[in-house]
């Protein structure tokens, strides 16, 4: 197990700020509330001990169980497309280490809420443990996310961090409020779905991304 001194952790956080500044200068991070969340919610707090030394790298990192914590550039891009606002209720699908759930919860607090679904029990516990460091309004649930989570629907936004093969599960569309957004990888593209009415969605595709596959029970 790797251990980090207070000086080393401070250095990592400074480097993390440099990473965020780079994401801003390159146009990946634009929205002030999303930038503030990136600055407050430290990626290092959501990594296994053996990966903490790589927290500032702009790349996906392993978190066990054949899953990863997403590349910061990709997370920034997806949150900018989702556009979460204070007071929103967000469904975070494939929450993994809990980083995206914590970022979302930081943005939607104090009247908002995040429901984080993770199919791997060990990762659900890991993400929950990591997010408690920040005391944010997020609930972690171990469940098959292909069905969404009807109990807390409707949602103002749905974010998925694993790639579905061809199309979104229909429950996700049904559980989204009118005007709400879904951002999810479909194949090798990130897709944005904006709900115009019960059965009408605007769709945009952004190709050229790589994600771990969506896992069902």
C-alpha positions as CSV (number, residue, x, y, z in Angstrom):
1,X,0.0,0.0,0.0
2,X,1.3,3.5,-0.9
3,X,1.3,6.2,1.7
4,X,1.5,9.9,1.0
5,X,2.9,12.6,3.3
6,X,1.0,15.9,3.8
7,X,3.6,17.7,1.6
8,X,3.2,15.1,-1.2
9,X,-0.6,15.5,-1.1
10,X,-0.4,19.3,-1.2
11,X,1.9,19.0,-4.2
12,X,-0.6,16.6,-5.9
13,X,-3.4,19.2,-5.3
14,X,-1.3,22.0,-6.9
15,X,-0.7,19.8,-9.9
16,X,-4.4,19.0,-10.0
17,X,-5.1,22.7,-10.2
18,X,-2.7,22.9,-13.2
19,X,-4.7,20.1,-14.8
20,X,-8.0,22.0,-14.3
21,X,-6.4,25.2,-15.7
22,X,-5.4,23.2,-18.8
23,X,-9.0,21.8,-19.2
24,X,-10.2,25.4,-19.0
25,X,-7.7,26.8,-21.4
26,X,-8.4,24.1,-24.0
27,X,-12.2,24.7,-23.7
28,X,-13.3,21.5,-22.0
29,X,-14.4,23.2,-18.8
30,X,-16.5,26.4,-19.4
31,X,-19.3,26.7,-16.8
32,X,-18.3,28.4,-13.5
33,X,-20.3,26.0,-11.3
34,X,-18.8,23.0,-12.9
35,X,-15.3,24.5,-12.7
36,X,-15.8,25.2,-9.0
37,X,-16.9,21.6,-8.4
38,X,-13.7,20.3,-10.2
39,X,-11.6,22.5,-7.9
40,X,-13.3,21.4,-4.7
41,X,-13.8,17.6,-5.3
42,X,-10.3,16.2,-5.5
43,X,-9.9,13.3,-7.8
44,X,-7.2,11.8,-5.6
45,X,-9.9,11.1,-3.0
46,X,-11.6,8.7,-5.3
47,X,-8.6,6.5,-6.3
48,X,-7.2,3.3,-4.9
49,X,-4.1,3.8,-2.9
50,X,-1.9,2.4,-5.6
51,X,-3.2,4.9,-8.2
52,X,-3.2,8.1,-6.1
53,X,0.2,9.1,-7.5
54,X,-1.4,9.4,-10.9
55,X,-4.4,11.5,-9.8
56,X,-3.3,14.5,-11.8
57,X,-2.9,12.6,-15.1
58,X,-5.4,13.4,-17.8
59,X,-6.2,9.7,-18.4
60,X,-8.5,7.0,-17.2
61,X,-7.2,4.9,-14.3
62,X,-8.1,1.5,-13.0
63,X,-10.2,1.2,-9.9
64,X,-10.5,-2.6,-9.8
65,X,-13.1,-5.1,-11.1
66,X,-12.2,-4.2,-14.7
67,X,-13.6,-0.7,-14.2
68,X,-11.9,2.7,-14.4
69,X,-12.3,6.3,-13.2
70,X,-12.8,8.3,-16.3
71,X,-10.3,10.7,-17.9
72,X,-10.8,14.2,-16.5
73,X,-11.2,15.6,-20.0
74,X,-14.1,13.2,-20.7
75,X,-15.8,13.9,-17.4
76,X,-15.6,17.7,-18.0
77,X,-17.1,17.2,-21.5
78,X,-20.0,15.1,-20.2
79,X,-20.8,17.5,-17.4
80,X,-20.8,20.4,-19.7
81,X,-23.3,18.6,-22.0
82,X,-25.4,17.5,-19.0
83,X,-25.5,21.1,-17.6
84,X,-26.6,20.2,-14.0
85,X,-28.0,23.1,-12.0
86,X,-28.5,23.7,-8.3
87,X,-31.7,21.9,-7.1
88,X,-31.6,19.3,-9.8
89,X,-32.1,15.6,-9.1
90,X,-29.5,13.6,-11.1
91,X,-29.2,9.8,-11.7
92,X,-25.6,8.8,-12.0
93,X,-25.3,5.4,-13.7
94,X,-22.1,3.4,-13.3
95,X,-20.9,5.5,-10.4
96,X,-17.7,3.5,-9.9
97,X,-15.3,5.2,-7.5
98,X,-17.9,8.0,-6.8
99,X,-16.0,10.9,-8.4
100,X,-18.7,11.9,-10.9
101,X,-21.4,11.5,-8.3
102,X,-19.6,13.8,-5.9
103,X,-19.0,16.4,-8.6
104,X,-22.7,16.3,-9.5
105,X,-23.7,16.5,-5.9
106,X,-21.5,19.5,-5.3
107,X,-23.2,21.3,-8.2
108,X,-26.8,20.5,-7.3
109,X,-26.6,21.0,-3.5
110,X,-28.3,22.3,-1.3
111,X,-31.8,21.5,-2.6
112,X,-30.7,19.0,-5.2
113,X,-29.8,15.3,-5.0
114,X,-27.8,12.6,-6.7
115,X,-28.8,8.9,-6.9
116,X,-25.7,6.9,-7.8
117,X,-26.2,3.4,-9.2
118,X,-23.4,0.8,-9.3
119,X,-23.8,-2.9,-10.3
120,X,-20.6,-4.1,-8.6
121,X,-21.1,-4.3,-4.8
122,X,-17.5,-3.7,-3.9
123,X,-17.4,-0.5,-6.1
124,X,-20.7,0.7,-4.6
125,X,-19.1,0.5,-1.2
126,X,-15.9,2.1,-2.4
127,X,-17.7,5.0,-4.0
128,X,-19.9,5.6,-1.0
129,X,-16.9,5.6,1.3
130,X,-15.0,8.1,-0.9
131,X,-18.0,10.5,-1.2
132,X,-18.6,10.6,2.5
133,X,-15.4,12.7,2.9
134,X,-17.4,15.6,1.4
135,X,-20.8,15.2,3.1
136,X,-22.7,15.7,-0.1
137,X,-26.4,14.9,-0.9
138,X,-25.7,11.6,-2.8
139,X,-27.2,8.2,-2.2
140,X,-25.4,5.1,-3.5
141,X,-27.4,2.1,-4.5
142,X,-26.2,-1.3,-5.8
143,X,-28.6,-2.1,-8.6
144,X,-29.0,-3.1,-12.3
145,X,-29.0,0.3,-13.9
146,X,-30.5,-0.9,-17.2
147,X,-33.9,-0.4,-15.4
148,X,-33.0,3.1,-14.1
149,X,-34.3,3.7,-10.7
150,X,-38.1,4.3,-10.7
151,X,-38.4,5.0,-7.0
152,X,-36.7,8.4,-7.3
153,X,-38.0,9.4,-10.8
154,X,-38.4,11.7,-12.5
155,X,-34.8,13.1,-13.0
156,X,-33.6,16.4,-14.3
157,X,-30.5,14.7,-15.7
158,X,-29.1,11.2,-16.2
159,X,-25.4,10.6,-16.6
160,X,-24.0,7.2,-17.7
161,X,-20.2,6.4,-17.5
162,X,-20.2,3.1,-19.4
163,X,-20.9,2.4,-23.0
164,X,-24.3,0.9,-24.1
165,X,-24.0,-1.0,-27.4
166,X,-26.6,0.5,-29.7
167,X,-29.4,2.4,-27.9
168,X,-30.4,3.8,-24.5
169,X,-32.6,1.6,-22.3
170,X,-36.2,2.8,-22.5
171,X,-36.6,3.2,-18.7
172,X,-34.0,6.0,-18.7
173,X,-36.0,8.0,-21.2
174,X,-39.2,7.4,-19.3
175,X,-37.7,8.4,-16.0
176,X,-36.4,11.8,-17.4
177,X,-38.4,14.9,-16.8
178,X,-39.5,16.9,-19.9
179,X,-36.6,19.3,-20.6
180,X,-34.2,17.0,-18.9
181,X,-30.9,15.7,-20.4
182,X,-29.3,12.3,-20.7
183,X,-25.6,12.1,-21.5
184,X,-24.3,8.6,-22.2
185,X,-21.8,6.7,-24.3
186,X,-23.3,4.8,-27.1
187,X,-20.7,2.6,-28.8
188,X,-17.7,4.9,-29.3
189,X,-19.7,8.2,-29.2
190,X,-20.9,10.3,-26.3
191,X,-24.6,11.2,-27.0
192,X,-26.8,13.9,-25.7
193,X,-30.5,13.4,-25.5
194,X,-32.8,16.3,-24.6
195,X,-36.4,15.4,-23.8
196,X,-38.8,17.6,-25.7
197,X,-42.0,15.7,-24.9
198,X,-42.9,12.2,-23.7
199,X,-41.8,10.5,-26.9
200,X,-39.7,13.2,-28.6
201,X,-36.0,13.7,-28.0
202,X,-33.4,15.9,-29.7
203,X,-30.2,13.9,-30.1
204,X,-26.6,14.9,-30.8
205,X,-23.6,12.6,-31.3
206,X,-20.0,13.3,-30.4
207,X,-17.8,10.5,-31.8
208,X,-14.2,9.5,-30.8
209,X,-14.4,8.3,-27.2
210,X,-13.6,5.0,-25.5
211,X,-15.5,3.7,-22.4
212,X,-15.7,0.4,-20.5
213,X,-18.8,-1.5,-21.5
214,X,-22.1,-1.2,-19.7
215,X,-22.6,-4.0,-17.2
216,X,-26.0,-5.6,-16.3
217,X,-26.7,-8.2,-13.6
